[in-house]
Amino acid sequence: MDHFKVRLPEFVEEYTDFWFWQVESAFEAAGVSADRKKYNTIIGQLPTRVMYKLADLKSHPPPTGSMYSSLKERIIREFSDSTQTRITKLLGDMSIGDRKPSQLLAEMRSKATETPVTEDLLRSLWLRNLPGQIRAILSTSEEVPLTQVATIADRVMEALQTNSSNVNTVQISENQLADPIKKVQAQIEEIFRYLKKNQRSCSWNGPNKKRSNPSTYQDNRDQRFDTCWWHFKFGSNARKCKSPCNFKEKN
């Protein structure tokens, strides 16, 4: 079947790996195995816009025996997008529409399941698809997990929509919207500070445990023992005692 012309699929720059998969399947089905035959078949059917980038091959063709493999490598290098560029194209232009920010994030995660997208890149692309006011409010969220940020973003959107509906739309101005937006932003920043603090805080039994002292203990006595700090700390070896203390009575 080598004498029949092999009809190649349309060349798509963004998916050169899939294109070569189809090309090689077509060659196998047509019984084409000769290196030069594969090379000339591809050269003869590539569109002009592609051949412009391969023009140097006319005067400097690949060496015999590796013509097809060299051409394949060259085309992939010239036209394949990097992984990050491909992910950006896939997720970068998704409009939020009527969805909540958390719903948009869920859809973006679903589309990116077959790609090695990092959490930082997903966060960046997701934020880029949100309205500008929400992006500004979430600008301090770098250290907060993305799922928590999405939940907060839902509430921000609801608050902004509520505040906007309460403003007289006939005589609306930037100053009228500024105060409610600032209030929402202040509340969200407070939430982020709280989340960051909780993530960084250590257990009281950890290496940063503070040394106990009488003044703090007296205000936070352990009611199970009902003793002063001195007897709670040193027991019968305590040299001081501060009322109220039932240590002597219990012993």
C-alpha positions in Angstrom: 0.0 0.0 0.0 3.1 2.2 0.0 2.1 3.6 -3.4 -1.1 5.3 -2.1 -0.9 8.8 -0.9 -1.4 9.0 2.9 -3.9 11.7 3.9 -2.7 13.4 7.1 -5.1 15.1 9.6 -5.2 18.8 9.8 -2.3 20.3 11.7 -3.1 22.0 15.0 -0.3 23.9 16.7 -1.6 23.5 20.2 -1.7 19.7 20.1 1.3 18.5 18.1 1.7 15.4 20.3 -1.8 14.3 19.4 -1.2 15.2 15.8 1.8 13.0 15.5 -0.1 10.2 17.2 -2.7 10.4 14.4 0.1 10.7 11.7 1.9 7.6 12.9 -1.3 5.7 13.0 -2.0 6.7 9.4 1.5 5.7 8.3 1.0 2.3 10.0 -2.4 1.8 8.4 -1.0 2.6 5.0 2.0 0.4 5.4 4.5 3.4 5.2 7.7 2.6 7.1 10.5 4.3 5.0 12.0 7.2 6.8 12.3 9.5 3.7 8.7 8.6 2.7 7.4 9.7 6.1 9.4 12.9 5.9 8.3 13.9 2.4 4.6 13.1 3.2 4.6 15.5 6.2 6.5 18.2 4.3 4.1 17.9 1.4 1.0 18.3 3.5 1.9 20.9 6.2 0.2 24.2 5.7 2.2 27.2 4.5 2.0 29.0 7.9 3.9 26.0 9.4 6.5 25.7 6.6 7.6 29.3 7.1 9.1 28.2 10.4 10.8 25.1 8.8 12.1 26.9 5.7 15.8 26.2 6.7 15.2 22.5 6.1 15.0 23.2 2.3 18.7 23.9 2.2 19.7 21.9 5.2 17.6 18.7 5.4 18.0 16.3 8.3 20.5 13.4 7.8 19.3 10.3 6.0 18.0 7.6 8.3 16.7 10.1 10.9 14.8 12.5 8.6 11.4 11.8 10.1 12.5 11.7 13.8 14.4 15.0 13.3 11.4 16.6 11.7 9.1 15.4 14.4 11.4 16.8 17.1 11.7 20.1 15.3 7.9 20.6 14.9 7.2 19.7 18.5 9.8 22.1 19.7 8.5 24.9 17.4 4.8 24.6 18.1 4.2 22.8 21.3 3.2 25.0 24.2 4.8 24.6 27.6 2.7 22.8 30.2 2.0 26.1 32.0 1.0 27.9 28.9 -1.4 25.1 28.0 -3.0 25.2 31.5 -3.3 29.0 31.3 -5.1 28.7 28.0 -7.4 26.1 29.4 -8.3 27.9 32.6 -7.4 31.5 32.2 -10.5 32.8 30.3 -13.3 31.1 32.3 -15.9 33.7 33.1 -17.6 33.4 36.5 -21.0 34.3 35.1 -23.8 33.5 37.5 -21.7 31.1 39.5 -20.3 31.5 43.0 -16.5 31.8 43.3 -16.4 28.4 44.9 -18.3 26.9 42.0 -15.9 28.4 39.5 -13.0 27.0 41.5 -14.6 23.5 41.5 -15.1 23.7 37.7 -11.5 24.8 37.2 -10.2 22.0 39.3 -12.3 19.5 37.3 -10.9 20.8 34.0 -7.4 20.6 35.3 -7.5 17.1 36.6 -5.5 15.8 33.6 -2.8 18.5 33.9 0.0 19.0 36.5 -1.5 22.3 37.7 0.0 23.5 40.9 -2.1 25.0 43.7 -0.3 28.4 43.3 -1.1 28.5 39.6 -4.7 27.5 40.1 -5.1 30.2 42.8 -3.6 32.8 40.4 -5.8 31.8 37.5 -8.9 31.6 39.7 -8.4 35.0 41.1 -7.8 36.4 37.7 -11.3 35.3 36.7 -13.0 36.9 39.6 -14.5 40.5 39.6 -12.0 43.2 40.4 -13.6 44.2 43.7 -13.4 40.7 45.0 -9.8 40.3 43.9 -8.9 43.4 45.8 -10.5 42.2 49.0 -8.8 38.7 48.7 -5.4 40.2 48.0 -4.2 39.3 51.5 -5.1 35.6 51.3 -1.8 34.1 50.2 -1.3 32.1 53.4 -4.9 30.9 53.6 -5.8 27.5 52.0 -7.6 28.0 48.6 -10.7 26.2 49.6 -11.2 28.5 52.6 -10.5 31.5 50.4 -13.2 30.3 48.0 -15.8 30.0 50.8 -14.9 33.6 52.0 -15.2 34.8 48.4 -18.7 33.5 48.2 -19.7 35.6 51.2 -17.8 38.6 49.8 -19.8 38.4 46.6 -23.1 38.1 48.5 -22.2 41.1 50.7 -21.3 43.2 47.7 -24.4 42.2 45.9 -26.5 43.1 48.9 -24.8 46.4 49.4 -25.2 47.3 45.8 -28.9 46.5 45.8 -29.4 48.8 48.8 -27.8 51.8 47.1 -30.1 54.1 45.1 -29.2 53.0 41.6 -30.6 56.3 40.1 -28.1 58.5 41.9 -25.3 56.0 42.5 -21.7 57.3 42.9 -18.3 55.8 43.9 -18.5 57.4 47.3 -21.8 55.6 48.0 -20.3 52.3 47.2 -16.9 52.9 48.9 -18.1 52.6 52.5 -19.8 49.3 52.3 -17.0 47.8 50.2 -14.4 49.0 52.8 -16.5 47.5 55.6 -16.6 44.1 53.8 -12.8 44.3 53.1 -12.1 45.1 56.7 -14.1 42.1 57.8 -12.4 39.8 55.4 -9.0 41.0 56.4 -9.8 40.3 60.0 -10.9 36.7 59.0 -7.6 36.2 57.2 -5.6 37.4 60.2 -7.5 35.0 62.4 -6.9 32.1 60.0 -3.2 32.9 59.7 -2.8 33.2 63.4 -4.4 29.8 64.0 -2.2 28.2 61.3 1.0 29.5 62.9 0.0 28.9 66.5 1.6 26.0 68.3 0.1 23.7 70.9 0.6 25.0 74.5 2.6 21.8 75.1 4.9 22.5 72.2 8.5 23.8 72.3 7.4 27.4 72.6 5.4 26.8 75.8 5.6 29.8 78.1 6.7 29.3 81.6 3.7 29.5 84.0 3.7 32.2 86.7 1.7 33.1 89.7 0.0 36.2 88.3 -1.5 34.4 85.3 -2.4 31.3 87.2 -4.3 33.3 89.9 -6.6 34.6 87.2 -7.0 31.2 85.5 -6.9 28.7 88.4 -7.6 25.1 87.7 -10.9 24.6 89.4 -10.4 20.9 89.7 -7.8 21.4 92.4 -8.9 24.7 93.8 -5.4 25.5 95.0 -3.2 28.5 94.7 -0.4 28.5 92.2 2.3 27.8 94.7 0.7 24.6 96.0 -0.5 23.6 92.5 3.1 23.9 91.3 5.2 22.6 94.3 2.7 20.7 96.4 3.8 20.1 100.0 7.1 21.8 99.2 5.5 25.1 98.6 7.0 27.9 100.7 4.2 30.3 100.0 0.5 30.2 99.9 -2.0 32.7 98.5 -5.7 32.7 99.4 -8.1 31.3 98.4 -6.4 27.9 98.7 -7.7 24.6 100.1 -4.5 22.7 99.9 -4.0 22.3 103.7 -7.7 21.3 104.1 -7.5 18.6 101.5 -4.2 17.2 103.0 
